[in-house]
Amino acid sequence: MESSLIGNKETTIEFIDSESGATNNRLPFVIIPGLSESAEDYIPLMKLLSSRCIAISLRGRGKSDAPKMGYSLEDHISDIKSVIKHLKLDEFILMGFSRGVSYALGYAFTNLNSVKGIVLGDYPAHHTQLPPEWVDYFLASPPWRGKSVSERMKPHAIDGIQRDSKQVSFWDKLNLIQSPILIIQGGKEGSALSVEDSVQYLEKISKADLIVFEESNHNIFEPDLDKFVNVVEEFIENL
């Protein structure tokens, strides 16, 4: 696993490239982490997938810069674009988890020909506007993957995400995506994807497949990471 830094205008962005699948015929697998996650969180998954994997630490996370300003949906999409352009990826599979789904979809709609498959992890097709009180709520949330929010992100980055957030719905644009989409939903309480939104995905996407992990909540990687790997591997194999 190699961690690298590239520039997106004045902001430095980190990505981790497994290079493990560089010699096989599979498309690269690009990972957009959840709200407070970094590329480092996905190393265990990257080690198990047979494709070349690239995980991106969006601004304010991991070893990426945390600028004072610039945390809009468009700013996050530009971080993804900068890594894709740097790596000269013409075709790839895109995965988003949690709020990373909205960043991944936002990117996909600007690059429909390059994205040959999409994995959406337990999140509806919208980018939410976060109220001011969300900041304190988020800072008080339990540790995620062994790290508290304050260990993961600087306070001004969290403030910036709230301040620059706006409500953006992708539901009415989903029919533009012609590539296959895999939706993974947590089946237990705490899932961020409702049954109603799951049905809406299936209604609006021509090539959609929904899989429910009955033993998982929002954290669809637990309690069985191998199950997640097997489902994704099958999806990639069938592209």
VEXBATI-835878 format. One record per residue: x, y, z of N, C-alpha, C in turn; residue in three letters. Coordinates in steps of 0.1 Angstrom, whole numbers, plus 5000, padded with zeros to 4 digits. Layout:
N
XYZXYZXYZALA...
This chain:
239
500849885000500050005000500950125000MET500650214991501450334990500650464991GLU500950545001500250665003500950784995SER500150854988500750964980499951094982SER500551204979499951334980499951404967LEU498851464963498851544951498151674954ILE498351774945497751904947496451924939GLY495451974946494152014940494052164942ASN494652244933494852384935495652404947LYS495152474957495952504969495852394980GLU495052294977494752184987495452054984THR496252004993496951874991495951754995THR495851664986494951544988495751414988ILE495451334998496051205000495251094993GLU495951004987495250874983496250764985PHE495650644987496350524989496050434977ILE497150384971496950294959497550164962ASP496750054960497249924964498149864953SER497849904941498649854929498549694928GLU497749634937497749484938497149424925SER496249494919495549444907496149504894GLY497249564895497849634883498049544871ALA498349414874498649324863497449234858THR496249254865495149174860494249264851ASN493249204846492349274836491249344843ASN491149344856490049414862490149564862ARG489049624862489049774863489449814877LEU490149934878490549984891489250014900PRO489350004913488250024922488550144931PHE487850254929488150374935487150394947VAL487650414959486850424971486750564977ILE485550604979485250734985484750714999ILE485550735009485150705023483950785028PRO483450745040482350815047482850955053GLY481951015059482151155063483451185070LEU483751115081484951135088486151045085SER485850955076486850845073488050895064GLU489150825064490250855056490550735047SER491450745038491850635030492450515038ALA493150555049493750455058492750355063GLU491450395066490450315071490150195062ASP490450205049490050105039491250015035TYR492350025042493449935039493049785041ILE492349755052491949615054491149555042PRO490249645037489449605026490249595013LEU491149685011491949694999492849564998MET493249515009494149405010493449275005LYS492049275007491349155004490749154990LEU490549274984490049274970491049244960LEU490749174949491649134939491949244929SER491149344929491349454919492449554925SER492949634916493749754921492749844928ARG493049894940492249974947492850114950CYS492050214949492550354952491550414962ILE492050444974491150504984491550654986ALA490650744986490950884987490550945000ILE491451015006491151095018490751235013SER489451265015488951395010489451505020LEU489351625015489951735023489451735038ARG490351765047489951765061490051625068GLY490451525060490551385066491951335063ARG492351235071493651165069494851265068GLY495651245058496851325055496551435045LYS495351445041494951555032494951685040SER495051805033494951935039493551955045ASP493552045055492252085060492152235059ALA491752285047491752425045490752495054PRO490952625056489952705064488652715057LYS488652715044487352735037487352635025MET486152605020485952525008485552375011GLY484352355017483952225020482552185014TYR482252255003481052224996481052084989SER479952044984479851924976480751934964LEU480752044958481652064946483152064949GLU483452114961484852104966485351964967ASP484451884973484751734976484851664962HIS483951694953483951634940485251664933ILE485751784935487051824928488251744934SER488151704947489251624952489251484945ASP488051434942488051304935488551324921ILE488151424914488651454901490151464900LYS490751534910492151554910492951424910SER492451324918493151194920492951114907VAL491751114902491451044889492251094878ILE492351224877493151284866494651254868LYS495151264880496551234883496951094879HIS496050994882496250854879495950814865LEU495350914858495050894843494150764842LYS493050754850492150644850491050684840LEU491050604829489950624819488650554822ASP488750434828487650354832487850294845GLU486850294854487050244867485650214874PHE485750154885484550124893484650224905ILE483450284909483450384920482650334931LEU483150344943482450304955482350424965MET481150444970480950544981480250484992GLY480750515004480050465017479550585025PHE478350575030477750675039477650805031SER478150915037478051045030478951045017ARG479950955017480750935005479850894993GLY478650844995477750814984477450944976VAL477151044984476751174977477951234969SER479151224975480351264967480551184955TYR480351044957480650954945479550984934ALA478350994938477251024928477551154921LEU477851254929478151384923479251384913GLY480251304916481351284906480851204894TYR480151094896479651004886478851084875ALA478051174879477151244870477951334860PHE479151364864480051444855480951364847THR480951234849481851144843481251004840ASN480051014834479250894831479950794823LEU480750834813481350734804482550664810ASN483150724821484350664827483950564838SER482850594845482450504856481650384850VAL482250264852481750144846480950064856LYS480950104868480150034878480250114891GLY479150104899479150184911478650094923ILE479250114934478850044947478450154956VAL477250144961476650244970476450184984LEU477150234994477050175007476150245017GLY474950195019474050225030473750375031ASP473350435020473050585020472150615009TYR471150705011470250745000470950834990PRO470250864979470850944968470551094969ALA471051144980471051284982472151334991HIS472451464990473451534998472651625008HIS472851595021471951665030472551805035THR471751895038472152025044472151995059GLN473252025065473351995080473052115088LEU472252105098471952225107473052255116PRO473152375121474252415130474452325142PRO473352275147473452195159474052055156GLU474152025143474751895139476251885144TRP476951995144478351995148478651935161VAL477851985172478051925185477651785186ASP476551755179476051615178477151525172TYR477751565162478751485155479951465163PHE480451575170481551565178481351465190LEU480151455194479851365206479551225202ALA479551195189479251055184480350955189SER479950835190480950725195482050715185PRO483250655190484350635181483950545169PRO484550575158484250495146485550425142TRP485550295141486750215137487950255147ARG487550275160488550285170489050435172GLY488550525164488950665166487750755168LYS487950855177486850955179486851055167SER485851125166485751225156486851335157VAL487051375170488151475172489551425168SER489751295168490951235164491051235148GLU489951235142489851215128489851345120ARG489251455126489051575118489251695127MET489851805122489951925129488651995130LYS488452065141487152135144486652225132PRO487652295127487252395116486752325103HIS487252195101486852125090485452075092ALA485052035104483651995107482752115105ILE483152225111482452345109482252385094ASP483252365087483152395072482252305065GLY482252175068481252085062479852125065ILE479552165077478252205081477852335074GLN478752435074478552565069478252565054ARG479052475047478952475032477952365027ASP477352295036476452195031475152255025SER474552185016473252225010472552095006LYS471252115005470451995001470451974986GLN470951864981471051824967470451684965VAL469451674957468851544955469351484941SER469751364941470151294929469151194924PHE467951184931467051084927466551094913TRP466251214908465651234895466751224884ASP468051204888469051194878469551054876LYS469150964885469750834886469550754872LEU468450794865468150724853469250754842ASN470050854844471150884835472250784836LEU472350714847473450614849473150484842ILE473850444832473650324825474550204830GLN475550234838476350134843475750054854SER476049934857475449854868475749924882PRO474849914891474949964904474649864914ILE475449844924475249754935474949844948LEU473749824954473449894966473449794977ILE474249834988474349745000473749815011ILE472749755018472049815029472249735041GLN472349805052472449735065471049695070GLY470849585075469549535078469049555092GLY470049605101469649625115469349775118LYS468849795130468649935134469950015133GLU469850135128471050215127471450235112GLY470850155103471150165089470750305085SER471450365076471150505070470350495058ALA470050375053469250365041467950295044LEU466850365043465550315046465050215035SER464050135039463450045029462850125017VAL462250245021461650325010462650375000GLU463750415005464850464996465450354988ASP465550234994466050114987465150084975SER463850084977462950064967463050174956VAL463250294960463350404951464650384942GLN465750334947466850304939466550204928TYR465850094932465549994923464550044912LEU463650134916462750184906463350284896GLU464450354900464950454892466250414884LYS466850304888468050264881467750134873ILE468150134860467750014852468649894855SER469849914859470749804862471149804877LYS470249794886470549804900470249664907ALA471149634916470949514924471049564939ASP470149514947470149554962470449424970LEU471449434979471749334988471649385002ILE470949315011470749355025471649275034VAL472549335041473349265051472549255064PHE471849145067470949145078471549155091GLU472849125092473549125105474349255107GLU474149355098474949475099473949595101SER474449695108473749825109474349915098ASN474550045101475150135091476550085087HIS477250025096478649975094478549845086ASN478449855073478149735065479449645064ILE480549685069481849615069481949515081PHE481049535090481049445102479649385104GLU479549265109480549185116481349095106PRO481149105093481749005084482349075072ASP483549125073484249185061484349095049LEU484548965052484648875041483348865032ASP482248885039480948885032480849005023LYS481249115028481349235019482249215007PHE483449165010484349134999483849044988VAL483148934993482648834983481548904975ASN480748984981479649044973480249144963VAL481149224967481749314957482549244946VAL483249134950484049064940483149004929GLU481948954934481048894924480449004915GLU480249124921479749234913480749274902PHE482049284906483149324897483249214886ILE483249094890483448984881482348984870GLU481149034873480049024864479849154855ASN480749244857480649364849481049334834LEU
